[in-house]
Amino acid sequence: MQGLFDEDDGQEDAPESTPDAPLADRLRPRVLEEIVGQDHLVGADGTIARMVAAGRLSSMILWGPPGTGKTSLARLLADQTDLHFKAISAVFSGVAELKKVFAEAEMHFQSGKATLLFVDEIHRFNRSQQDSFLPYVERGAVVLVGATTENPSFELNAALLSRAQVLILNRLDSNALGQLLAKAEALEQQSLPLTREAREALIASADGDGRFLLNQAETLLSLDIKDPLAPGSLAKILHRRMAVYDKDREGHYNLISALHKAMRGSDPQASLYYLARMLVAGEQPLFLLRRIVRFASEDIGMADPQALVQALSAKQAYEFLGSPEGELAIVQACLYCATAPKSNAAYRAQKAAWKSAKDTGSLMPPQNILNAPTKLMKEIGYGSGYSYDHESDDGFSGGNYWPEDMQAQQFYHPVDRGFEHKIRERLDFWEKLRAEKTR
């Protein structure tokens, strides 16, 4: 194979931007150094910068939110390589297109040139389509550069992931987005008609998406606006975008994890924030209620038995009121759980008891606590010697309830927080009585 970064390229070049092309297209970076917000990849010590410097480009998956530079980065890699360049989108390509691409890549490989294949939205290919890349990537006929907004560990085959580096592109922060606005103003040779506060509001509305921000800026620059707009006036011209949130994808799992851990950490403010993030983005309220009910048992348990009552009452209230009135009941349950004393003693007790039940198989309980509905069962000792606790002093007999071939176990260990502090006192009292009665 020829040197990876030789002059003779033989690529399929991306079309040049025309003067009437969208601003975001005209502002595409021309060299790696012009990419903003991804210094960990393209900076002096960045992963991709090191590949380029070493002249060795490996297959990679570019994972990041929309508008963070995945496509621009792939195009720049193509510009700086001697590889034959081919770009496809998984949205529009099927099996026939892939066969054609692989046949073309094989032809170039036989003549000594590998193909840099850029696959946009690679997560949209099904498992068998993803598998079709493997032999060509394995042999080096194809250097795969895939772009995805979805978590590769969920959406891509393990075999494909093992042959490619996953490189994460960061959501663009306010500094990076500010740089994009400055580039747009320099290209258009005019300033955005915004006050400082409105400029900050415009950047915040982009939610880390550079392409969205540039499209909004292009709209503003095309209007005949005499005086700088304040945030209120800006809002009337530009609609704020909805947060990126796919209810069956990684964003969904990230936010519900954040909500659960914020409640566990007794931070009601952060808990309410993540709850709002999900509801505003369109999450099903009943999904959130199910998680709060589970939280009440797993992370609060007997430290505050009312938490489960509150969570179930919130479900009932929401089903009765519907949205948006019923969402206040979800908020109440969330805040109750976040501020309640915490204990996972019941959760740990469940796991320990389940393990013991599996380990001990079918051991019989002691005969004295078994019912004897038939004469034969009475004759062989069922129920014989049972002490009825209500007839004992303190309402406590101190009897043994464990199988004869099994030592008494302790699964439940109440903590010294909330109501479980009182439960611990009860258990200690009964243990003391049991020791006295069995002397």
Order of alpha helices (4+ residues) and beta strands (2+ residues): alpha-alpha-alpha-beta-alpha-beta-alpha-beta-alpha-alpha-beta-alpha-alpha-beta-alpha-alpha-alpha-alpha-alpha-alpha-alpha-alpha-alpha-alpha-alpha-alpha
